Amino acid sequence: MRIGLLTSLALAVSAGFCSQALASSDDTCYPRWSMLKYSLDGCSNLAFLNPGNDSRVNLRLLLADQSALPLAPNPLSNDDLGAGFGPVPFATTRLDAAPEPVVGAEPGKPVAAPLDEALGKLGITRENADTAVSSLLSGEGGRCRSNDTDSATTFINQLLGSSELPDPERQALARARVQMLGTCAWEPAQQASLVPAVQSAQGQAFASYLNGAISFYSGRFADAAQAFASLGESPQPWLKETAQYMQARTALNLAQQNTFDSDGMPTKEEADAAQLKLAEEGFQHYLGTWPEGLYATSARGLLRRVYWLAGNAEKQATEYLWQLGQAKAEQRNVTPDELVQEIDNKMLFGGGKVEQPLFQALDDLMGMRPGYGENATPKLTLEILQAQKPIFAAQPALYDYLQAAFQLYVAKNPELALKSLPTEIPAKLDYLAFSQQMLRGLALDAKQDVNGAEALWLQLLPQVHQPLQREQVELALANHYERNQQVAKVFAADSPIKTAQVRAILLRHIADAGLLRQVAQGEASTERDTALFVLLYKDLRLGHYADFTADLKQLPAEPSDTKLGASLGYTYSGGQPLKLFRWSGAKAESGYACPTIGETATTLQADAKQPQALNCLGEFILRNSLDGMPLDSQRSADELGGTASLFKGTTFSRLDGYQSVIGDAKASSTDKAYALFRAINCYAPSGYNSCGGKEVTPAQRKAWFKQLKTSYASTQWGKSLQYYW
């Protein structure tokens, strides 16, 4: 993996720009139910290592095996379910740590701020509790963020504990520190008036610290460095320790002061190498002197930034590995989740060679993704991968997996992929071992070893215990059954496939009428209602009118008016109830009267071209917003539900129905006028067809309009329509 000196790209990534590792820059995320993902799809991660996963997910899978960060997916939220998600695939955000609960005060018992308690001992009351930091959003503020009430409280507690300070000086210094909280940008003249003139040696030392802190927060780093350096041998322990830490922090800010603008956006300037060296030496000296000091956690975190700015990928990687594998919670300046994000932003892009198996594996998986345009060939080659073998000397199983993944995803050679994979299922299936078995099953499917693949998926099911593994195998088995025309096995009484979303996809897109009838006769459930809805809908839209009449008998006289949403493929609030099929056909606002949908189907059963019945089937579709409903859609070929439906027939479109009536010499003037009116309105108001069927030219729509306005001018539709589109 190449990680080099700070570049605009790396800076952009660090500033939160979109990158190929990130999940999605959009607020909306929808799943793609594919088992083989060659390109990044952060909305559709799978529970095993693969190139299509967001690199943060692949990292989490490997960290879970190291017991560094357990994989703990959040429960599916209503938003997840509304967007069509099941357990697997999943969006990257589903692995984000749940927000900490807000702990408030007991009713009637206000919480006294530590700062106010400390000030109270000096007889000082804050006039304004607002601070410059309190107005910052998460991630904003840079160096200003440490100018907060906690740091002010620490300073004032040091004043309280310094017996050599005269009380007036103690109070004056405390007031100055509180006043500092109001802003992070003090002009030199303001600074001179803010810091009190004190006479005692102890007071002057604290005043020097305030001058250094104000200069630091105001961006006058040379002045800050001078002030902190003057305190390097202070007899006051806190001042001495804090000054040493702040000297290193000031050097770091000097090093990067031209690499970011005032908004934190990257510039084209490189970091100052000399100041970076001073910062590194300063933090190392601090940690050597105070290994468990007040700022030890922060110092280690800032060292990572020094290494990143300097392009020292080896030290950066070593620090990440320490943070992940050895650091205690109190030794981390960020949460493990934040550390994963930091690694993704700052470790997985750029130049410089890092010989660490963890990061190399992540980089290799990204390198298997196809590029774009002239760079469509994946950047990882077999020669590059083979040259990496020494890097994985301590982790041969991971290296074998990468070789197998390369053969399957890049070389498209499942036979060679299988040669690098185990032939038996191990007793313990951590995520690497599970990934090996998943890849093995996919390779067997790819080489059309139908029996071998099915046997493996079935053997895996009782042996998987880690989060998301069972759901992943269920998806793989369902995908296998679909592509081998064995969908009925998914719905057999002893089927191991229980994931509701997987079953619903196959019901609505693949199942034939017989299977739908079987499921529709099961016990009361959303799945039963979904099967009956799909059966009736496809009977009707695919022209099986006799079957519709027979199947309609399964529907209660007063069916449920509860919407079926996600199970029919709708997202969020969309959906339809079974009550839809009791549509009465009463005269709509258009003035065209229809019988019930059951009667319309009976008429079409006798004569599939009967004009009024065709118009009324169109009316049923129009009034119930069924144009383009999810059951009519065709999924991508690589997705679950992407093969040809077993429920055969051509979908009826309103436009085709209207054209049939328009061309029917025996149609009544009422039926023909309404068909013309509706056919023209299929293109209203955008000029695009909203009714389905073959496109009609503007010239034909103009001719229809002329026909309606002349031959049927006396009808209400001839009178009301003023335009064609």
N, C-alpha and C positions, 0 to 999 in steps of 0.2 A: 504494500500500500504506500502511496506517495503522499507525504504531507510536508509542504515546504514553507517558506517564509510567508508572512501575512500578505494575502492578495485581496483584491477587491471582492472576489467571490467568497473567500473565507470570511471576510468581514461582513459581507451581506448575509451569509448564513448565520453568523453570530448575532446579527441585529434582528434576526427573526424573519429574514426573507424566506420565500418558498424555495425549497430545494427538492431534489429528486427523492430524498429520504423521507420527506414529510408526507403526512397522510393526505391532507386536502386543504387547500386554501379557501374552499367554499364552506359556507355554513351548512350546506346540505350534503348528506352522505348517504348513498344507497348501495346495497350489496350486489355483487356479481357472484352468482353461485357456480363458479368454475373451480374444478379441482387442479387444473394445470394453468398456472399463471406465469407468463414469461416476463411481463412488464410490471412495473410498480403499480399496485392498486391498494392504497392505504385505507380504503373503505372496505376492503374485502380480504382481510388477512386470514390465513389459515394457521392451524395449531401445530405446524411443523415447519422446519427451516426450509425456505424456498426463495427464489429471486423475486417473486411478486410481492412478498411481504414488505411492509415498511421496515426499514432497517432497525428501528427501535423495537419492533416486535421480535425480530430475529435475535436481537441482543437480549431481550428479556427471557426468551426461551433458553438461551445459553446460560444466563445468570441464574435462572431457576435451577438448572442442573448443578450449579456450584453452591446452591443454598445462599447466594448473595442477595437475591430479590425474588421471593416466591411469586409465581404467576397467580394473580388474584383478580380475575375479571369481575367487574361490577355486574350486578344483576341487570338483566335487560330492562331498560326504562320504557315508559310509554312512548317516548319519542323513538327509541330503537324499534319497538314493535310497529309503530306507525310508519316507519320508513321501510319496513319489510325485512328487518333483520331477524335472524334466529340466533342460536348460540354460535354457530360457525357457518359462514365467514363472519368476521367482526371488524368493526372500525378500530383504528389504533386508540382512539380516545376511551374505548371501553376498558383499557388497562390502566388508565389514569387513576391515581389515588383518589378515593372519595374525600371530599372536603371535610376538614375537621369540624366537629360540632361546636357551635358558638356557646361558650359557657358564660352565662350572665349572673348578675348578683341575685341573691335571694330577694323575694318581694319585700319592699319596704326597707331594704338594707343597702344603701349606696356603697359602691366600691371606691375607696380612697386611692388615688393614684400614688405610686411610690414617690414620684417627684414632689407632689404636693405635701406628702408626709415629711420628706426631707426639708423642704422649704419652711414648713411649719415650725421646725425646730429652730429656725433662724428668725422666726417672726415675719416671714415673707409670704405674701399671697400673690399668686399669679393673676394678673388682670385679664389675660387672654390665654385660653388653652389651645388655640389654633397654632399649628406649626407648619413650616414649609414642607415637611415630609408628609403631613397628613393629606395634602392636596395631590400627592403623586399617585398615579396609577401603578399597578403591579408591574415591575420591570423598569419603571422610569426612575430617573433621579441620579444614577451613577454614584459619585462620591457623596452627594448630598444626603443619601439615605441614612448614613450613620450620624447625621446631625439630628438625633431624635431624643425623645424624652428619656430613654434608657441611658444613653451616653451622658445626658445632662444630670440625671440622678446619680450616676457613678461619680461624676466630677464633684457634685455637691456633697456626697457622702465622704469623699476624700477631704474636702474642706472641713467638714464636721469632725473628722478624725485627726486633723492636724493641730495639735495643741499649741504649736508655736505661732499660729496666726492670731493676730488681734481680732476681736469680734467685728469691728467696723470693716476691716479688710475682707474678712470672711463673707460678710453680707454683701459688700460691693462686688466681690468676685462672683458670688452666687447670682446676683441680679444680672450681671453681664452675661453669664452663661445662659440664663433663662432668656434674655433678650436675643441671644444668638439663634434661638429656635425659630424666630420669625422669618428668616430668609437665609439663603446660602450665597448671597452676593453682596458683600460689603465693600464700598469704596474705601480707599486708604484713609480719607478724612473721617469717614464714619467709624472706621476701626479705631482710630486714635481716640475718638471721643467715647467709644464703647468700653474699651479696656481701662479699668481704673488705675490711677497712679497710686501705687502702694510702696511702703517703705521697708517692710520686713523682708529678709532674704527669702523666707518661705513664700510670702505673698508675691514677690517678684518672680519666683519660679512658676507659680500658678499663672501669673499674668503672662509670662513668656509662652506657656502652653496655650493660653487663650489666643494670643497673637498668632501662634503657629496654626491653631485650628481654624481661626477666621481666614487667614491667608490661604490655607488649604481648601476650604470650602468655596472661597472666592476665586480659586484658580490661579493664585499667585504662588506657584509652587516653589520658586527659588527662595522667596521670603519664608515660606513654611519650612523648607529644609533647614534654613539657617536657625530658625527659632527652635526646632526640635533638636538640632545638633547641640545647641547650648545646654540642653537638659540631659545629655548623655551620661553625665556623672552625677546627676542629682542625688542627694542623700534621701530624698523622698521616694520610697520604692515604687509607688504607682506612677509617678511622673517619669522615673527612669525607664520603667518597662514600656509605658505607653509611648514615650518619645522614640524609643528604639523601633517599635512597631510602625509608628507614623513616619519615621524617616524612610523606611522601606516602601511604605505605601505612597509617600510623596514621590519617590524615585519612579515608581511604577506609573503614576499619573503624569510625570514629566515625560516618560518614555512614550506614552500613548496620546499625548495631548493634541497631536496633529493628525492622528489616524481616524478620529471621529469628529463630526461637527457637533454643534450645540444640541442637535436633536438625537444624537447617538447614531447617526447614519455614517457609513464608512466614507473616508476620503481616499485619495490615491497615495497618500503619504505612508512611508514605512515607519515602524516604531524605532525609537532611538536605541541602538544596540548598547551603547555605553550605560545609559540609564537603566536598561533592562538588567544589565550585569550587576549594577549597584543594588537594584531591587532584589534580585535573586540572592545576592550575598547578604543583604540586610535581613530578609526573611529567614534565611538559613541561620544567620547569627542569632536572631531572636529565638528561633525554635531550639537552637543548641543551648541557649542560656535559660530559657523558660519553656521547657518541653511541654509543660502542662499549664502554661501561662494563660492570662485572661484572653489573649488574642491568638492562641495557638491554632484554633480551628479556622479562624479567618485567614491567618498567615498561610496555612496549607492550601486553602482555597485560592488565595491570590497567587501562590506559586504556580498553580495550574495555568492561571492567566499569563504569567510571565513566560512559561514554557510555550504556550500557544502563540503569543505575540512574537517570540523569538524563533518560532518554527522548530523548536527542539522536540520533535515528535517522540523520541525515545523516552525522555524524561516525563513528557506529558502522559504517555501510555503507562509508564511505571506508576505514576501517581494515581491514575485512574484505577489500575489494578489493586493498588493498596487501599484506595477508598472503597472499592467493591468487595475486596476479600478479607481485609484485616481491620479496617477502621471500625471503631465502636460508634454508636449513634451520635454520641456527644463530640466525636472527633470530625464529624462531617459538617461543612458549612451549608450544605444543601441536602434535601431529601434524596433517597435513592431514585425516586422518579425524576427529580430534577437533574440528577447526575446522568441518567439515561439520555435525557434531552440534550444535556451539555455535550456528552460524548458524540451524539448524533450530529450536533451542530459543528463541533470543533475538532473532532478526531477523524471523521470518515470522509473528509474531502481535502484535496490539495496535493502537495508533493512530499518528499522525504520518506525514507524507508523505515518501517516499524516491523520488527520480527517478533510479533506477539500473536499466538494462535487465535485468540479471541477476536482481535481487531482485523487480522488477516482474513479470517473466515467471513466476517461481515462484509469486508471489502470485496471478497471473491463472489459472494452471492449477488451483490450489486453489479459486479462486473459481468455476470451472466445475462443481465437484462439487455435486450436489443436497444440500439441507439435509434437515432432519427436521421432521415434523409441520407446524406452521403456517409454518415457514420452509423448505419443501421446494424452493422456487425457488432456483436458484443465485444467489449474491450478485453475480456479475459480469454486467453487462448490456452490450449492444452499445454503448450510449451511453457507458458508462464506458470501454470498450475503445477506442472511437474517439477519446475525449478524451486518451488516453495516447500518441497517435502521436508527439508531439514527444519524448517520453522515449526512443523507439526510433529517433531520427533517424540515429544511427550504426550501427544494426543493423536495417535494414529487413526483412531476411529473417526475423528472429526475430518481428518484428511481424506480418508476413504469415502466419507459421505460427500465431500466436495467433488471428488472425482466422479462419483456416481451421478451427482446432480448435474455436473457439466455434461456428461454423456446424455442424460435425459433431456435437459432444457436447452442446451446449446447444440450438441452434435446430433440430437434426435435419434440416439442409438440405444434403445432400451436393453438390447442384449448385452452391450458393454456395461451399461449401468448396473445390471444385475451382478456382474462379476466383481464389483466393488462393494457389494452389500451382503450382510449375513444371510444365511439360508434358514436359520432357525430364529424363533422369537425368544429373546432372553427373559429371564425370570423377572427382572426389573425393567420397566419401560420409562426411563427418564425421557426428556424431550429429544435428546440426540438419538437414543435408541428408537424412540417412537418415530422420529423423522426417517430413520433408516427403513423401518417397516412400511411407512407410508410411501416412500419412494419405491420400495420393492413392489408394493401393490400396484402403483401407477405404472411401473415398467411392465409388469405382467399384463395389465390391461392394454398397454400400448402395443405389446407384441401379440395381443389377442389370445392370450392364454386364459380363456374364460373361466375354466374350472379352477386353475391355480389362483387367480385373483380372488374369486369368490371364497375359496377355502381360506385364504389368508385374512380377508376382511372378517370372516366369521370367527376365525381363531383369535383375532385381536380383541374382539368386543369384550369377552369376559376378563381380559387381562389388563385393560387400561384403567388407570385410577387417577391420573393427574387431571387438573382442570382442563376442560374442552376436548380431551382426547377421545372420549366416547362419542361425543357429538360429531367430531371430525371423521371417525370411522363410519358412523351411520351415514354421513353425507357421501363418503366414498362408496359404500355398499349400494346406496340408493342410485348413485350415478352409474355404477356398474350394471345394476338391474335394468335401468332405463335403456342404456346403450346396447343391451343384449335382449331387448324386447321381453323382459321378465318383470314388468312393473307390478303385476299381480302379487309377486312375492312380498312387495313392500307392505301390502295390506292383508297378508295372510294372518290367521289367528296367532301364529307363533312367530310373527315377524319381530326381529330385534330392533327394527327402525321405529323409534318412538318420537323423534323430533317433529313437532306439529308443523313447523314451517316447511320442512322437507316433504312431508306427506301432502301438504296442501298444494305445493308447486306441481307435484306429479298428478294430483287429482285435476287441477284446473287446466293443465297444458297437455298431458299425455294420455290419461285414462280413457278407455273406450266406454261405450254406453253400458256394457255388461258389468264392468268393474264399478262404475259409478252407481249403478242400481244396487250392487252388492253392498257398497259402503253406505248408501242412503237408507238401507234397511237395518242398519246397526242401532246401537243404543243412542239415546238422545245425547247429542254433543254438537259442538261447532263443526266438527269434521262431517258428521252425518248431514247437517243442514247445508254445508258447503257442497257436498256431493250431490244432493238433490237439486240445489240451485244450478250447479254446472250442468247437470243432466238436462234439466228443463230448458235452460238457456241454449245449450248447443242443439238440442232437439229442434228448437224453434229457429235459431239463426242458421243452422246448416240444412234446413229443409226437411227434417224428419217429422213431418206433421202428425202422422199416425202414431208414432212413438210418443210425441208430446202429449197427445190426447190420452194415451194409456198411462204415461208416467205422471200426468197431472193428478191422477186419482190418488197418488201417494200424498198429495198436499192436503193438509187439513182445510176444512171450510174456512176457518179463521186462522191462517198461518201467522207466525211471529212477524212483528214489524221491527224487530231488532236488526240493525244493519250488520251484514257480513262485510267486513272490510279487508283486512290484510289477507285473510284466507282466500279471497277472490282476486288478490293482486292490487287492491287499492292502497294508496298511501294516506296516512294521517286520517282526516275526517271523512274521506270518501267511503262509499259502500252502498250496498243494496240489500233490502230484506226479501225473504221468501214471499212476503205479501205482494211483491211485484207481480207475481203470476196470477193474482186475482184481480188484475187490472180490469176495471169495469168498462172502459171504452166510452164513457159518457162524452157528450159533445164538448170538445175543447174550445179554447178561446178563438180558434181559427174558424169555428162554425161547421166543421166536418164531423159528422156523427159516426161512431164505430160501435160494434158489439163488444162483448168481452174478448179477451185475448184467446180464451179457450174456444169460443165460437169462431173467431177468425181462423184459428189453426184448423178447425174442422172443415171450414170452407176451402181452405188451401189444400187440405188433404184430398178433397174431391176435385179441385181445379186449381193447380198451382199458379195459374195466370189470372185468376179472377180479380178484376180491377179494384173493386172496393176492398177486398181482403188484402191485396198488396198495399194499397194506401194505408189501411188500418194497421198492418204490420209495421209500416213505416211510422205511423202515428205512435204506436207503442214504443218504438225505439226513440223517437223524438221526445215525447213527453216524459220519458223516464231517463233521459240523458244517457242513452246506451251507445251513441256513436263513439267509436274508439274506446270502448270499455276494456279493461285489462284482459278479459277472457278472449278477446279478439287478437291480442298481440302475439307476435312470434318472438320467442327469446333467442338470444345468440346461440349459435350451434354448440359452443363449448360449455354452455351453462347447463345446470340441472334444469330439465324441462325444455331443452333446446332441440331435441330430436323431433321428427314428424309426429304429430298427434295421431293416436290410434282411433280417434273419433273422426271419421271421415265425412267429408262434405265441403261444399263451397259456402262461405259466409255470405248471407244475404245482406245487401247494402240498400239503403233507402233510395239512392240515386238509380240503381239498377231497377228497382221496383217501379219508381216513377216513370222511367223511360219505357218500361214494358206497358204501362197504362197509356202513356202518350201515344205509343205506336199501335195500340189495340183499337181497331176500327169499330169493335162492338162496345167499347167502353162508353158509358153515359157521359153527357156533357158535364155533369157535376163531378164525376170521378176524374175526367180528363182535365178539367179546369183546375181542380185541386192538385193533381199530379204536376201540371205545368207550374203552378204557383210554388209548390214545394221544391221542385227541381231547380227552379231559378234561385230560390232562397238557400239552396245548398251552398251557394257561393257568396252569400251575404254575410257580413258586409266587407270582408277582406279580399274577395276575389279568389279565395282558396276553398277547395271542396271539403266540406265538413261531414259529408254523408257517406263516404266510402265509394267503392266502385271505380270504374274507369273515368279518367278525366274527360271533360267535355269542353270543346273550344269556345272562346268568346262568341264566335260567329253563330254557333248553335244556340248558345244561351240567348243571343239577341233574337234569333228566329223564334225561340220559345216565347219570349216576351211579346214579340209582335203577334204571334198566334193567340196568346192569352188576351191581349188588348183588343184584338179584332174579333176572332171567332167566339170568344167567351167574355166579351166586354160587359155583358149584363150580369155576370155572376159577381158575388161579393169579392172574389179574389181578383177578377179582372178589374174591378173598380179600385181596389185598395192598393194594388202593387204599382208603384211609381217608377221603379228603377229595375235594371238588371245588372248583374255584376260579372 
